[in-house]
Amino acid sequence: MKLEAYRNKSRIILAIDFIGDNLSKRLDEIIEKIAAVKIGLPMLLSKKGSLVLNMLAESGAYIIADLKLADIPKIMVETCKRVAEKTNGIIAHAFIGSQALRELQEYLNEIGIELFLVTAMTHPGAEEFINRHFEEFLVVAKDLADGIVAPATFRKYIVEARKKLKTKLILSPGVGAQGASLGLALESGADFEIIGRAITLSEDPVEEIEKINSIHKKIIEKT
């Protein structure tokens, strides 16, 4: 299934860059309460990486490999092949340009994996270079991507993306540990909030997810 199909289940995409015992012991229960999992390079490259990826795949979760690809087409395709059997979505950078991304998109389309493009980043330093080209990246994404990644820490980008991209999916990181409040991205027009440490490092991740789902539900009901 495509990520859009999970919108009614939850608006949480759980970012797993680090995994504690509280999370790993209750992973099956957690998967039932979220829309998707975004697994990052710290986790993929760790000793537990393959184990966690296998566990997620067996659970039937929608899995996004957060590879933040930014290379020539051949290298990006070869990288994707390493995780293709166990993932549903891939994240790449929009700044590498349409030609390289089109080749990547064609490969992902063939194997049924969705492409999400980073159009702006969450940290303050991103305003120095990458975020300045946000509108140009939206043009690329409108043509080639299934959705974009736009930061909750810079609300203006989500608002602008929703105007320009109409119904394309907007995935928004920066919620929780990076400072954006829960629900802000949804209120601004995002489809999903990418949340990591607020859940993964919680003493009771299931309880935290239920609390966030409740906040999201109230926001959705108002819109």
N, C-alpha and C positions, 0 to 999 in steps of 0.2 A: 504494500500500500504506500501511497504518497504521504508525505508529512501532513499535508492539509487535512487528510482524513482523521487525524488525531486531535483536531481543534476542539471537538466536543468532549473529549476525554479529560484534557487538562491543557493549560497554557504554559506548563513548566517543561523546559528542556534542561535536564540535569547535567551539569558540566562535571565530568569526572577527570580531574587531573591528579588528584590524590585520593586514596581510599583508606578509610579507617575500619576498625573491626565493627563498629556500630553500623556502618553502611553495608559492608560485605556480608554480614550475617543476615541482613534483612533485604537483600537485593531483590528477590522475587516479589516481596510485598511492596517494595518501592516502585518497581516497574509498573505495577497495576494502577498506581496513583499519579503517574506522570505521562506526558505525551511522548517524550523521546529522551535519548541519552546522547550527549556530545562527549566523546572521549578524546582527550588531548594527548599531545606528544609525551609529556612527562609520564603519563600512565602507560601509553603504548610502548614506550621504550624501557619501562621498568621491568623488574623481574616478574611482577604479577601481571604485566600487560596482556600476554596471550591468554592467561587464565581468566582475567576479567572480561576480555573481549569474547571468549568462548561462552562464558556464563551469560553474558548479555544476549548473544546470538541465540542460545538455547532457550532463553526466556521469551523470545519473540519480540523483543524491544525494537523500536525504530532507532537505528544507530547512525550517528553522524560522526565520521572520522574527521577530527579537526586538525588536518594536516597543514592548513594555511599554505597551500601550494603556490609557489612563485618561481617557476623555472621554465625551461624549454619544453615543448609538448611531449617529446619522447620520455624525458625524465619524469614528468608528471604522470603520464600514463603508466609507466613502469612502477612508480610509487603506489598508484591506486591499485594496481594488480595485487599488491601485497596484502591488501585488506578487503578487496572487492567481494569476496565470498561471504563476509560477515558484516557488511555495512550497507546502509540504505541511502546515505548522503555523504557528500564530500565538501569540505570548505577550501576554497582557493582565494587568492588575492586578485581583485579586479585590475590592479595597476599593471599587471604584466601585458595587458592589451588583448584586443579582440582576436587576432590571428591565432595566438597560442591557446587562448581559452576556447575558441571554436573547435580546435582539434581535440581538446580535452572533453568538451561537451559532446562531441560526436561519439567518442569512445564510451563515455558514461551513459549516453542514451542507448547504445547498443546493449549494454549489460544491465540497464534498468536502475541506474543510480542517479539521484538528484544532485544538482550542482548549486551550491550557495556561495555567493561572492562577498568578500569583505569590502565594503565601500567606505567605511570609516572605522576608527578604532577608539577604544574607551579611555586610554590614558591621556593626560594633559599634553604630553609631548607630541601626540598625533596631530595636533593643530599646527605644528611647525611645517609639516610636509604633506602627509597622506590625506588628511581631512580636507585640505584646500582643494582637492580635485574630486570631491564628493559628487558633484553634479555630473561630471564627465563619467564617473564610474557608474552612475545610475543609467546612463545611456547604454553602456556596455551590458549591464545587468538586465536591462529591459529586453535586450535582444537574445542573450545567451543563458541567463540563469533561471532556475526555478524559484529562487528567492535570494535575499541579501542578508548580510549581517550589518546592523547599524546600532550604535551605542546608546544605551539608556542614560549614560553620563552626559551626553550631548543631545538633549531632547529635540532640538531643532532639526537634526538630521532625520529622525524618525518621521516627524511631521512632513518634511519635504519629500521624503521617500514615498510616503503614502499618497501624496498628491500626484507624484510623477509615475509611480508604478502601479497605481490602481489596485488590482487584486493579487499581485505577486506577494509571496510570503516575506514578512520581515521578522527576523530573529534578532533579539536584542540582548546583548551581554552587558555586564557592568552593574547588575542588580545585586544588592547586598554588600558584600565585602568591598567592592570598589566604590560604593557610595550612593548609587541610585536607589531610591526607595521602591519597595515592593509595589507593583502595579503601575508605576509611572510610565513604563514603556507601553503597556497596553492602553493606557489612557491617551497616549500620544499617537497611537495607530499601529503599533506592533502586533503581530499575531501570537508570538511566543516570547517569554522571558527566559534567557539562559541564566541559570542560577547554579553556582558551584559551592563555594566554601560555607555559605549560610546553611546549606543542607548537609554537605559531605562531612563537615567537622562538627555537626550538631550532636549533642548527646542522644537525641531521639530524632533521627532524620525523618521517620514516618510522621511523627507529630508535626514537625516543621513543614513538611510538604502539605499536610492537611490544612494547616493554618494558611499557607500561601494560596492553596486552591480556593479557600474560602474568600480570601481577599480578592482574588482574580474574578471569582464568580460574581461578586457584588459589582465590580467594575463593568463586567460584560453585560450584566442586567441593565445597567444605566445607559449603555451605548446603543 
